[in-house]
Amino acid sequence: MPNKIYAAVLITLLGGLVTAPSFAGPENNFILRCAGCHGMDASGSMEGGIPDFRNYVASFSYTEKGREYLMHVPGVVNSSLTDREIAEVMNYAMTRWGGSSLRSDFKPFTEAEVHKLQQVVVKDVVKFRREVVEELTHQQLPVAEYPWP
């Protein structure tokens, strides 16, 4: 009888490992999946074509196109995170480095929104970023320099 109980517990635990999301948390997921390009301090790299997050990143959260763009940057698309984990990392980045670009009306990302926005096809993310930046600039929202032609 005890062997059946142990077997049931083992199956439950293994099943949870197969379907369970990462337990790294948003800060660690940022470090593991974003800091390689954006840096531990989110300063980016002009030479590498990586935008600075500090005092800029939250601007992208104030328009639908900006939110859509964030779901299509290479680090997000290739992160292997669940939709919930992506939402958590986005909210972490916005509140950690949004600085002066983070307004009181910031709307946190949700798992459902991440899923919906990732379904949209974006063929050229660099071109799309330029369109989003034009929109944000028109609304007088701060955006980091971006060296891509």
C-alpha positions in Angstrom: 0.0 0.0 0.0 2.7 2.6 0.8 4.3 2.0 -2.6 1.0 3.0 -4.3 1.0 6.2 -2.2 4.6 7.0 -3.1 3.9 6.3 -6.8 0.9 8.6 -6.7 3.0 11.4 -5.1 5.8 10.9 -7.5 3.4 11.1 -10.5 1.8 14.2 -9.1 5.2 15.9 -8.6 6.6 14.9 -12.0 3.4 16.0 -13.7 3.7 19.4 -12.0 7.3 19.7 -13.2 6.3 19.1 -16.8 3.5 21.7 -16.8 4.7 24.1 -14.2 5.9 27.5 -15.2 9.4 28.8 -14.3 9.7 29.7 -10.6 12.5 32.2 -11.3 10.3 35.2 -10.8 10.3 38.4 -12.9 13.6 39.8 -11.7 15.5 36.6 -12.3 13.7 36.1 -15.7 14.8 39.6 -16.6 18.4 38.8 -15.7 18.3 35.5 -17.5 16.5 36.6 -20.7 16.9 40.4 -21.0 20.0 41.6 -19.3 22.3 39.9 -21.8 21.3 42.7 -24.3 19.9 45.4 -22.1 22.4 45.1 -19.3 21.9 44.5 -15.6 21.1 48.2 -15.2 18.8 48.3 -18.3 21.1 50.9 -20.0 21.2 49.0 -23.3 24.0 49.6 -25.8 24.1 52.2 -28.6 26.9 50.3 -30.3 24.8 47.1 -30.2 21.6 48.8 -31.2 19.9 48.0 -27.9 17.8 50.8 -26.5 18.1 52.1 -22.9 15.1 51.3 -20.7 15.9 53.9 -18.0 13.2 56.6 -18.0 11.9 55.5 -21.4 10.5 51.9 -21.4 7.1 52.7 -19.8 6.3 55.1 -22.7 5.7 52.0 -24.8 2.9 50.9 -22.5 0.7 53.8 -23.1 -0.5 53.0 -26.7 -1.9 49.8 -28.1 0.9 49.8 -30.8 3.5 50.3 -28.2 2.3 47.4 -26.1 2.1 45.3 -29.3 5.6 46.2 -30.2 7.0 45.1 -26.8 5.5 41.6 -27.4 7.5 41.3 -30.7 11.0 42.3 -29.7 13.4 39.4 -30.2 14.1 38.9 -26.5 10.4 38.5 -25.7 9.6 36.3 -28.8 12.5 34.0 -28.1 12.3 34.0 -24.3 10.6 30.6 -23.8 8.5 32.2 -21.0 4.8 31.6 -20.5 2.4 34.5 -21.3 2.0 35.0 -17.5 5.8 35.2 -17.0 6.2 37.6 -19.9 3.5 39.9 -18.4 5.3 39.7 -15.0 8.7 40.6 -16.6 7.1 43.5 -18.6 5.5 44.8 -15.4 8.8 44.4 -13.5 10.7 46.3 -16.3 8.1 49.1 -16.4 8.1 49.7 -12.6 11.8 49.1 -12.1 13.2 51.2 -15.0 10.2 53.3 -16.2 11.4 56.2 -14.1 10.1 59.5 -15.4 8.2 57.7 -18.2 6.1 55.7 -15.7 2.9 57.6 -15.1 0.2 57.0 -12.5 -2.2 55.6 -15.1 0.2 52.8 -16.0 -1.9 49.7 -16.9 -0.1 46.4 -16.0 0.3 43.8 -18.7 -1.9 40.7 -18.2 -1.4 37.1 -19.3 -4.4 37.4 -21.7 -3.2 40.6 -23.2 0.3 39.1 -23.9 -1.3 36.1 -25.6 -3.5 38.3 -27.7 -0.7 40.7 -28.8 1.6 37.9 -29.7 -0.9 36.6 -32.2 -0.5 39.7 -34.2 1.9 39.3 -37.1 4.7 41.8 -37.2 6.9 41.3 -40.3 9.6 43.9 -39.6 10.0 44.7 -35.9 12.6 47.5 -36.6 10.1 49.3 -39.0 7.3 48.7 -36.6 9.4 50.3 -33.8 9.9 53.4 -35.9 6.1 53.7 -36.4 5.6 53.3 -32.7 8.3 55.9 -31.8 6.7 58.4 -34.2 3.4 57.9 -32.4 4.9 58.2 -29.0 6.9 61.3 -30.0 3.8 62.9 -31.3 2.2 62.3 -27.9 5.3 63.8 -26.3 6.3 60.6 -24.6 10.0 60.1 -24.1 11.8 57.3 -26.1 15.4 56.2 -26.1 17.7 56.7 -29.1 17.7 53.7 -31.5 20.7 53.4 -33.8 19.2 51.0 -36.4 18.9 52.5 -39.8 
